[in-house]
Amino acid sequence: MIQISLIVNGSPVTSEVDPRTLLVQYLRETLELTGTHVGCDTSQCGCCVVHIDGKATKACTTLAVMVDGQEVTTIEGLAGKGGLHPMQRAFHENHGLQCGFCTPGMIMTAVDLVRRRGHDLSDNLIREELEGNLCRCTGYNSIVSSIAAGAAAMAESERI
């Protein structure tokens, strides 16, 4: 067992973990943060995306010991005290989900996309950036619309 210490959703956490424990397992099984989903276990679907030190990362191929000393944000930590994050709200308002299984990873990827590429995103750019995230239900049109709306809402909320 190896002891790790990190910040998860703004709170310090220290745990002993088996060196083979994947970050997604640690989040779901040890910390009971089940919003991060396990879809493929091969880094193909993006359901497990979290932010590590502010960057989108697939938790199904990241060992928990690799994030020792870092900050991890999951879908549960994205919302603030005032309610849903603008991207979460945009997914709700623009029907960017159907079954909801891919939604946490899509939202976490989308927030990272806005941080990296700005608030003015073309549909083509959004589709390119979602290449590592799979949805089996929606056909992506509502997801793309949700991300564009979320990016605009994030710009607006930053002005306040």
N, C-alpha and C positions, 0 to 999 in steps of 0.2 A: 504494500500500500504506500502511496505517496500523498503527502499533504499538499493541498493547493489552497491558495487564498486569492479571491478575485472580488470584483464588484459586479453584482447581478441586479439589474434594474435599479441601480442607485444604492443598493444595500451591500455592505461587506459580508462575504461568505467564506468560511474556511471549512474544508472537508478533507477526509482521507478517501482517496479513490484508487482503484486498481489502475495501473498504468495503461491498460488496454481500453478503458472506458471512453466511449465516444462522448463528445460534448452533448449531443442530443439525448443520449441516455442519462447523463448526469442531470441535465435540466429537467427532463421528464420524470425520472425515477427517484432521484435524490432530492431535488428541490421542488418537485411536484408542479413544475411550470409546463403544463401539457399543451399550451398553445403552439409550441414548436412541434410540428408533425414529422413523422417518419413515413416517407412515401416509398423510396426506392432503395435506400442504403447504398447507393452508388454515385451520388452527387449529380444525378440526371434531372430530377424533378423540381428541386428548389423548395419543397414544402418545409424544409428544415432551416431556412435562412434566418440568421440572427445577425446582430451587429456586434462585432468585436472591435473595440476601440473606434467605433463609429463607422466601420466598413462592413458591408454585407459579406457574410461568410456562411458556407453550408456546414451546418453542425453535424451532419451525418458522416463526414469524412475528416472531422477535426477531433483530435483527442482532447479530453478535458485537461490533461496536464499541460497541453500547449497554450492554454489561456491563463495559466498561473500568473498572477500579477496584473491582469488586464481587466478591462471593463466589458461586460456582456450585456446587451439589451435584447430582450425578447419581445414578442408581440404584447405580452402583458405589461411590459415596462414602457411601451410607446405612448400610451395615453397619459395625459397629465392630470393634475388634481381638478382641472376645469372640465374634464370630460374627454371624449375621444380625440385622438390626434387628427388633424385635418385630412390626412390620407385615409384613415379609418372611416371617418365620416363620409368622405367622397365615395368610398367603396359601397357604403350603405345606401347613400342617396342615389347613386348611379347604377345600382344593381350589378356591381362588379363581382358578385359571387353567386354561385348556385348551390352546390352542396357545401361549400365552405372549406373543404379540405386543403386546397392550395392557397387559400386566402392569406393566412399569416405570412407565408413565404413571399407571396406576391406583394403584400403591403410593405414588408421589410425591404424587399428589393426596390420597390418604387421610391421609398423614402431615401434610400442610398442613391438611386438614380437622380433624384432632384438635387441632393447635396452635391453630387459630382458634376451634373450637366446643366443645372439651373432650372428655372421655373417655366421657361418657354420651350416645351417639348413637342416635336412633331409626332404624329401617329407612327410614322416609319421608325423614328428613333426609339420610341417606346417599344415597338415590336422587336426591334433588334436587341434592345437591352433585356428583354424578357426571354431571350433565347434559352437560358438555363432554368426557366420555370415552366412547368407543364400544368395545364388545366384540361381536364377530361370532360368538362361539362359545358362551358360557356361559349366556346368559339372565339374568345379573346376580345370581341368588339366592346363589350361592356367593361372589361378590365382596362382596355386602352383608354376608353372614355373616363373611367374612374381615376386613372393615374393622371390624365391631363387635368381633370377637375381638382384632384388632390394637390397637384403641383401649383395650380393657381391659388388654391386655398392656403397652401403653405406660404406662398409669397405674401398674401394678404395678412396672414397671422403674424408674419415677421415685421410687418409695418406697424403693428399695434404696439 
